[in-house]
């Protein structure tokens, strides 16, 4: 099976409605692939202006507060890198799929479960 044959699952939910449990359960079956972060919020950032602006402001804040690049702030640098990848993925659906494609190992499904999708 290749990535193009895998089915896409978009999980809609509400905050505190067990979406974390659901994602852990689905991932434990090893038939479902999730993206690089627990909740991508891709579509809510794309279709809800407030979410996009909030994401962009947080990204700018992280970048301006990074200081020196050293081993002490590796986690912060990783967060900025992941945010930059997610920001780039908002411009092209194939780049969004690449967030999953790079981790693909034959799963039947790939999924994005983000409670914020319920607001779209």
C-alpha positions, 0 to 999 in steps of 0.5 A: 500500500502507498500513501496515495491509497491511504484514506484521510480521516478528519476528526471533529470534536469539542474541547475536553471531548476525548479527542486525545483518547481517540487519537491515542486509541486509533494510533495504537491500532497501527492502521492510523498515522497522525501528523508530527504534532498531536493537533495540527489545527490546519483547517481551523487556521486556514478557514478561521481568521482568528486562529490564523492570526493567533498562530502567526502572532505566537510564531513571531513571538517565538522567533523574536524571543529565541536569543542565542542558538544553543543546546539550552533552547533546542526545544524552542528551536524545534517548536519554531521549525515545526511552526514554520513547516505548518505555516508553509503547509497552509499555502499548499495542500500537498505540503499539508499531506507531506506532514503525513507522507514523510512518516508513512509506513504503510498505514491504511489511514492518516488522520488529523483530529483537532477540536478546533475543527468543530468551529469551522 
